[in-house]
Amino acid sequence: MAVAQAQEKPDLPQREVKRKAILTAAVEVFLGAGFGLASMDVIAQRAGVSKATVYSHFGNKQKLFGAIIKALCHDLFT
């Protein structure tokens, strides 16, 4: 167990970089196309990650949109 945790720690910064890239790309796509027409494929391509990576971070389009709203509210109130 300790070995697995030690191996995960170096990956955390890269995971956060990918998460931020996905959020940035998603904002652009949602604002440009609207929620209904926004494509997870386009978001992944714009973020420079695989679609599987987008889903592993957020689960689905609704949760990704919710994460954007949460991040924007956090930025607004901090």
C-alpha positions in Angstrom: 0.0 0.0 0.0 2.7 2.5 0.9 4.5 1.7 -2.4 1.4 2.5 -4.4 0.9 5.8 -2.6 4.5 6.8 -3.1 4.2 6.1 -6.8 1.0 8.2 -7.1 2.5 11.3 -5.5 4.8 12.3 -8.5 1.8 12.0 -10.8 -0.4 14.4 -8.9 1.1 17.6 -10.4 0.7 16.2 -13.9 -2.8 15.2 -13.1 -3.6 18.7 -11.9 -2.1 20.2 -15.1 -4.3 18.0 -17.2 -7.4 18.8 -15.1 -6.8 22.6 -15.6 -6.3 22.1 -19.3 -9.5 20.2 -19.5 -11.4 22.9 -17.6 -10.0 25.7 -19.7 -10.8 23.8 -23.0 -14.3 23.0 -21.7 -15.1 26.6 -20.9 -14.1 27.6 -24.4 -16.2 24.8 -26.0 -19.2 25.3 -23.8 -19.2 29.1 -24.4 -18.7 28.6 -28.1 -21.1 25.8 -28.9 -23.4 25.8 -25.9 -23.9 22.9 -23.5 -26.1 20.8 -25.9 -23.6 20.9 -28.8 -20.4 20.8 -26.7 -18.6 17.6 -27.5 -16.3 15.7 -25.1 -14.2 14.8 -28.2 -13.6 18.4 -29.0 -12.9 19.3 -25.4 -10.3 16.5 -25.2 -8.7 17.5 -28.4 -8.5 21.2 -27.4 -7.1 20.2 -24.0 -4.5 17.9 -25.6 -5.6 14.8 -23.7 -7.6 11.7 -24.6 -11.3 11.5 -24.2 -10.7 8.7 -21.6 -8.7 11.2 -19.6 -11.5 13.7 -19.6 -13.9 11.0 -18.4 -11.5 9.8 -15.7 -11.3 13.3 -14.3 -15.0 14.3 -14.5 -17.2 11.2 -15.3 -19.5 12.9 -17.8 -20.4 16.2 -19.5 -22.8 17.3 -16.7 -20.2 16.8 -14.0 -17.6 18.6 -16.1 -20.0 21.5 -16.5 -20.6 21.5 -12.8 -16.9 21.5 -12.1 -16.6 24.6 -14.3 -19.3 26.4 -12.4 -17.8 25.4 -9.1 -14.3 26.7 -10.1 -15.7 30.0 -11.5 -17.7 30.6 -8.2 -14.6 29.8 -6.2 -12.6 32.3 -8.2 -15.3 34.9 -7.9 -15.6 34.6 -4.1 -11.9 34.1 -3.1 
